[in-house]
Amino acid sequence: MPNDAPSTALITNDIVVLGLIAATLGAVFWTSSLQSFRKFYAVVPALLLCYLIPGLFNTFDIIDGANSKLYNPVASRVLLPAALVLLTLSIDLKAVLRLGPKLVAMYATASISVMLGGILAFLLFKAVHPETVAGDTWAGMTALAGSWIGGGANMLAMKEIFQVDATTFGQFAVVDVGVGYVWMAALIFLAGRAAAIDARSGADTRAIDELKEKLAAFKAQHSRIPTLTDLMVIVGIAFGTVGLAHALASPLSVWFGANVSWARAVSLHEPFVWVVLLSTFVGLGLSFTRARTLEGAGASNVGTLLLYFLIASIGMQMDILALFDRPWLYLLGLVWLAIHIVLLWIVGKLLKVPFFYFAIGSQSNIGGPASAPVVASAFHPSLAPVGALLGTLGYATGTGLAYVMGLILRSLAA
């Protein structure tokens, strides 16, 4: 929330702040590509730095995140829906279905288990340690559910829809990275033992071998160096959709608020909810057209670039010192993740799926499209697109499922 008190920050010009944020992101990604920094980034993920460094700028009064307009309206109202369009544009739902019903079942189970895990963890801590889930913790958990079912864009969407406090959001962002990356490291470790795991479970791995061949061929066919025309079309679709979504959001929210009795219960009277929904569904609709071929020219890369500016603009509102005020949140995250793992393992055991299906079903939710390809490639480099495909699918489902979970948690917290 904006602060009415005079700012004491060193930098108050938002144009200068934007330059500082852009330079920070550039430095993080450049150093993460260097061999000399590989060990450092193996311990400290680049994503975490994109949150924490802007947070340090705010904590030590270099910038004033609370009074900056960089996040609202620029990042949250423009860049967020634009990122949603581009990240859902590349989804190939037909290809997901062709991957096989068991893989799709594991993905769906992973999403549902994240929802159930969050609800059960909330109820457990409400009974045994109420302080952990007091206040607006339910809203922070909803934002984390957006990330663990979809990705960063969904997490940011939940922050806006449920008005999550910046510090609470920052605390759960650290839980997201801290708990999520530990699980990713465990999956990468177990990937090297997948053959032995599958042998013990009796899983049929022939479908995976076929996938390797098909996906390698698809990548070779569609990848291309983007032209200026490609980039102009990508930007035009993204921001044209944002403009359309904002144009329609206000009249739709007013009409639903006035004529639909249950609209306020599910926040359909809020214009921003419609901006998020319209951007997501336009992206999904375009994924069934030739526009999806823009993925070969880097549509999702542009969307991810916008997403990292969103992440940094969220980070610049955080008070880093407040992140250590609630250590119980880490235990909450671990219990939540453990419930997800157990439920997914039970379904995988019943279906006798290869360990790859279990790993990528989980990581495509918990880690999203940024890290799911990393886990998939630990099994075989040509399987990385499977992780990207399922991880990207989460952008379409994450907002809706996390939204439902948020409504449930809000009712439980009342």
C-alpha positions in Angstrom: 0.0 0.0 0.0 1.3 3.5 -0.7 2.7 5.4 2.2 1.6 9.1 2.7 4.8 10.0 4.6 7.6 11.7 2.7 10.0 9.3 1.0 13.5 9.1 2.4 14.7 6.8 -0.4 17.8 7.6 -2.3 16.0 7.0 -5.7 12.4 8.3 -6.1 12.3 8.7 -9.9 10.5 5.6 -11.3 12.4 5.8 -14.6 15.6 5.5 -12.7 14.1 2.7 -10.6 13.1 0.9 -13.8 16.7 1.2 -15.1 18.1 -0.1 -11.8 15.7 -3.1 -11.9 16.5 -3.9 -15.6 20.2 -3.7 -14.9 19.8 -5.9 -11.9 17.9 -8.6 -13.9 20.5 -8.4 -16.6 23.4 -8.8 -14.1 21.7 -11.8 -12.5 21.1 -13.6 -15.8 24.5 -12.7 -17.2 26.4 -14.0 -14.2 24.2 -17.2 -14.0 25.4 -18.0 -17.5 29.1 -17.8 -16.5 31.1 -21.0 -15.6 32.7 -19.2 -12.7 29.3 -18.6 -11.0 27.9 -22.1 -11.6 28.5 -23.3 -8.1 27.0 -20.2 -6.6 23.8 -20.5 -8.6 23.6 -24.2 -7.9 23.0 -23.1 -4.3 21.2 -19.7 -4.8 18.7 -19.9 -7.6 18.6 -16.9 -10.0 14.9 -16.7 -9.4 15.4 -16.0 -5.7 17.8 -13.2 -6.4 15.3 -11.6 -8.7 13.0 -11.3 -5.7 15.6 -10.6 -3.0 17.9 -8.0 -4.6 15.1 -5.5 -5.3 13.9 -6.3 -1.8 17.3 -5.3 -0.4 17.1 -2.1 -2.4 13.8 -1.3 -0.7 14.8 -2.6 2.8 17.9 -0.3 2.8 16.0 2.7 1.5 17.7 2.8 -1.9 14.3 2.8 -3.5 10.8 3.3 -2.2 8.8 0.3 -3.4 5.6 1.2 -1.5 5.2 4.5 -3.4 6.5 3.5 -6.8 4.1 3.2 -9.6 6.3 0.7 -11.4 4.3 -2.2 -10.0 0.9 -0.7 -10.0 -0.3 0.1 -12.6 2.6 -0.7 -15.0 3.6 -4.2 -14.0 0.5 -5.6 -12.5 -2.1 -4.2 -14.9 0.0 -4.3 -18.1 2.9 -6.7 -18.0 1.1 -9.4 -16.0 -1.8 -9.9 -18.5 0.6 -9.6 -21.4 2.7 -12.4 -19.9 -0.4 -14.6 -19.4 -1.3 -14.2 -23.1 2.2 -15.2 -24.3 2.6 -18.0 -21.9 -0.7 -19.6 -22.7 -0.3 -19.0 -26.4 2.2 -21.8 -26.7 0.1 -24.5 -25.1 -0.7 -27.4 -27.4 -3.6 -29.2 -25.7 -3.8 -31.8 -28.4 -0.1 -32.7 -27.9 -0.6 -33.0 -24.2 -3.4 -35.5 -24.7 -1.3 -37.4 -27.2 1.4 -37.9 -24.5 -0.9 -40.5 -23.0 -3.7 -40.7 -20.4 -1.4 -41.8 -17.6 0.9 -38.8 -17.9 -2.2 -36.5 -18.1 -3.6 -38.3 -15.1 -0.4 -37.7 -13.1 -0.4 -34.0 -14.1 -4.1 -33.6 -13.0 -3.4 -35.5 -9.8 -0.5 -33.3 -9.0 -2.6 -30.1 -9.5 -5.4 -31.5 -7.3 -3.0 -32.7 -4.7 -1.5 -29.2 -4.4 -5.0 -27.9 -3.7 -5.9 -30.6 -1.2 -2.4 -30.4 0.4 -2.8 -26.6 1.0 -6.3 -27.0 2.5 -5.3 -29.9 4.7 -2.1 -28.2 5.8 -4.1 -25.0 6.7 -6.5 -27.1 8.8 -3.7 -29.0 10.5 -1.8 -25.8 11.5 -5.1 -24.1 12.5 -5.6 -26.9 15.0 -2.1 -27.4 16.3 -0.4 -24.0 15.8 -3.0 -21.3 15.0 -0.4 -18.5 14.9 1.1 -20.0 11.7 -2.1 -19.5 9.7 -3.3 -16.3 11.4 -4.2 -13.1 9.7 -3.8 -13.1 5.9 -1.8 -16.3 5.7 -4.6 -17.8 3.7 -4.1 -15.2 1.0 -0.3 -15.9 0.9 -1.1 -19.6 0.6 -3.4 -18.8 -2.3 -0.6 -17.0 -4.1 1.8 -19.9 -3.4 -0.9 -22.3 -4.8 -0.9 -20.1 -8.0 2.8 -20.7 -8.3 2.7 -24.4 -7.4 -0.1 -25.2 -9.8 0.8 -22.8 -12.5 3.8 -20.4 -12.3 4.9 -17.0 -11.4 2.3 -15.2 -13.5 -0.5 -17.1 -11.7 1.1 -16.3 -8.3 1.1 -12.6 -9.2 -2.5 -12.9 -10.5 -3.6 -14.3 -7.1 -1.7 -11.5 -5.3 -3.8 -9.0 -7.2 -7.1 -10.8 -7.0 -6.9 -11.4 -3.3 -4.9 -8.3 -2.4 -2.1 -10.1 -0.7 0.1 -7.9 1.5 3.5 -7.4 -0.1 5.4 -8.7 2.9 3.2 -11.8 3.2 3.7 -12.3 -0.5 7.4 -12.0 -0.1 7.5 -14.5 2.7 5.6 -17.1 0.6 7.8 -16.3 -2.4 10.8 -17.4 -0.3 8.9 -20.5 0.9 8.2 -21.2 -2.8 11.8 -21.1 -3.8 13.2 -22.6 -0.6 10.8 -25.6 -0.4 10.3 -26.0 -4.2 14.0 -26.1 -5.1 14.8 -28.6 -2.4 12.2 -30.9 -4.0 13.6 -30.2 -7.5 17.1 -31.2 -6.3 15.6 -34.4 -4.9 13.9 -35.3 -8.2 17.1 -34.6 -10.2 19.0 -36.9 -7.9 16.4 -39.6 -8.2 16.3 -39.3 -12.0 19.6 -41.0 -12.2 18.0 -44.0 -10.4 14.8 -44.0 -12.5 15.6 -47.3 -14.3 16.0 -49.1 -11.0 12.8 -47.5 -9.6 10.8 -48.5 -12.8 12.2 -52.0 -12.6 10.9 -52.4 -9.1 7.5 -51.0 -9.9 7.0 -52.9 -13.1 6.3 -49.7 -15.1 6.1 -49.8 -18.9 8.6 -47.2 -20.3 8.0 -47.8 -24.1 5.9 -44.6 -24.4 8.8 -42.5 -23.1 11.1 -43.9 -25.8 8.6 -42.9 -28.5 8.2 -39.5 -27.0 11.9 -38.9 -27.2 11.9 -39.4 -31.0 8.7 -37.4 -31.6 9.7 -34.4 -29.5 13.2 -34.2 -30.9 11.7 -34.1 -34.4 9.1 -31.4 -33.5 11.8 -29.1 -32.0 14.0 -29.4 -35.1 11.0 -28.6 -37.4 9.6 -25.5 -35.6 12.5 -23.6 -34.0 13.7 -20.5 -35.9 15.6 -17.3 -35.3 12.9 -14.6 -34.7 12.6 -11.8 -37.2 11.6 -8.2 -36.5 8.2 -9.1 -37.9 7.9 -12.0 -35.5 8.7 -9.8 -32.5 6.3 -7.1 -33.6 3.5 -9.6 -34.0 4.3 -11.1 -30.6 4.2 -7.7 -28.9 1.2 -6.7 -30.8 -0.8 -9.7 -29.8 0.3 -9.4 -26.1 -0.5 -5.8 -25.6 -3.4 -5.6 -28.0 -5.0 -8.3 -25.9 -4.2 -6.4 -22.7 -5.9 -3.3 -24.2 -9.0 -5.4 -25.2 -9.1 -7.0 -21.7 -9.1 -3.7 -19.9 -11.7 -2.3 -22.3 -14.1 -5.2 -21.6 -13.2 -5.7 -17.9 -15.0 -2.6 -16.5 -18.4 -3.1 -18.2 -18.3 -6.8 -17.5 -17.5 -6.3 -13.8 -20.2 -3.7 -13.4 -22.8 -5.9 -15.1 -22.0 -9.0 -13.1 -21.9 -7.0 -9.9 -25.3 -5.6 -10.5 -27.1 -8.6 -12.1 -25.5 -11.8 -10.8 -26.2 -12.6 -7.1 -23.1 -14.7 -6.5 -20.7 -12.4 -8.5 -19.3 -10.7 -5.4 -18.7 -14.0 -3.6 -16.2 -15.0 -6.3 -14.9 -11.4 -7.0 -16.4 -11.1 -10.5 -17.3 -7.5 -9.6 -13.6 -6.7 -9.6 -12.3 -5.5 -13.1 -8.9 -7.0 -12.6 -10.3 -10.5 -12.2 -11.8 -10.1 -15.7 -8.5 -8.8 -17.0 -6.8 -11.9 -15.9 -9.5 -14.2 -17.1 -9.8 -12.6 -20.5 -6.1 -12.5 -21.1 -5.8 -16.2 -20.2 -8.7 -17.3 -22.4 -7.6 -15.2 -25.3 -4.2 -16.8 -25.1 -5.8 -20.3 -24.9 -8.0 -19.5 -27.9 -5.0 -18.3 -30.0 -3.2 -21.6 -29.1 -5.6 -23.4 -31.4 -4.7 -21.1 -34.3 -1.6 -20.5 -36.4 -0.5 -17.9 -33.8 0.8 -20.8 -31.8 3.7 -21.1 -34.3 5.0 -17.8 -32.8 6.3 -20.0 -29.9 9.0 -21.1 -32.4 10.1 -17.5 -32.6 10.2 -17.1 -28.8 6.7 -16.0 -27.7 7.1 -17.7 -24.3 10.6 -16.2 -23.9 9.1 -12.7 -24.3 6.4 -13.6 -21.8 9.0 -14.9 -19.4 11.0 -11.6 -19.8 7.9 -9.7 -18.8 7.3 -12.1 -15.9 10.8 -11.4 -14.5 10.1 -7.7 -14.5 6.9 -8.5 -12.6 8.9 -10.6 -10.1 11.4 -7.9 -9.5 8.7 -5.2 -9.1 7.1 -7.4 -6.4 10.4 -7.9 -4.8 11.0 -4.1 -4.5 8.0 -3.9 -2.2 9.3 -6.4 0.3 10.9 -5.7 3.7 13.5 -8.4 3.7 14.0 -8.3 7.5 10.3 -9.2 7.9 10.9 -12.5 6.0 12.4 -14.0 9.1 9.6 -13.1 11.4 7.6 -16.3 10.7 9.8 -19.4 10.4 6.8 -21.6 10.9 5.8 -20.8 7.3 8.6 -23.0 6.1 7.2 -26.0 8.1 3.8 -25.2 6.7 5.3 -25.4 3.2 7.0 -28.7 3.9 3.9 -30.3 5.2 1.9 -29.0 2.2 4.5 -30.4 -0.2 4.6 -33.7 1.7 0.9 -34.2 1.3 1.2 -33.5 -2.4 4.0 -36.0 -2.8 2.2 -38.8 -0.9 -1.1 -38.4 -2.8 0.8 -38.3 -6.2 2.9 -41.4 -5.2 -0.3 -43.3 -4.3 -1.9 -42.6 -7.7 1.4 -43.4 -9.5 1.6 -46.7 -7.7 -1.9 -47.6 -8.6 -1.4 -46.7 -12.3 2.2 -48.3 -12.4 3.5 -45.2 -14.2 7.2 -44.7 -15.0 9.0 -42.6 -12.4 9.4 -39.9 -15.1 5.6 -39.4 -15.1 5.7 -38.9 -11.4 8.6 -36.5 -11.4 7.4 -34.4 -14.3 3.8 -34.4 -13.1 5.0 -33.0 -9.8 7.7 -30.6 -11.1 5.5 -29.2 -13.9 3.2 -28.0 -11.0 5.6 -27.1 -8.2 8.3 -25.7 -10.4 6.4 -24.7 -13.5 7.8 -24.2 -17.0 11.0 -22.6 -15.7 12.3 -25.7 -13.9 10.2 -28.6 -15.3 12.4 -28.9 -18.4 15.4 -29.1 -16.1 14.0 -32.1 -14.3 12.8 -33.7 -17.6 16.2 -33.3 -19.2 17.7 -35.1 -16.2 16.0 -38.2 -17.6 16.9 -37.4 -21.3 17.7 -34.1 -23.0 15.0 -34.6 -25.7 12.4 -34.9 -23.0 12.8 -31.3 -21.9 9.9 -30.1 -24.1 7.6 -32.4 -22.2 8.4 -30.5 -19.0 8.0 -27.2 -20.8 4.7 -28.4 -22.3 3.1 -29.5 -19.1 4.7 -26.6 -17.1 3.1 -24.2 -19.6 -0.2 -25.9 -19.3 -0.2 -24.8 -15.6 -0.4 -21.2 -16.7 -3.9 -22.0 -18.1 -5.1 -24.1 -15.1 -3.2 -22.4 -12.3 -5.3 -19.2 -12.0 -8.6 -21.0 -11.9 -7.6 -23.8 -9.5 -5.7 -21.4 -7.2 -8.7 -19.1 -7.2 -11.0 -21.8 -6.1 -8.6 -22.8 -3.4 -8.4 -19.2 -2.3 -12.1 -19.0 -1.9 -12.0 -22.2 0.3 -9.1 -21.0 2.4 -10.8 -17.6 2.9 -14.0 -19.3 4.2 -11.9 -21.5 6.5 -10.0 -18.5 7.9 -13.2 -16.6 8.6 
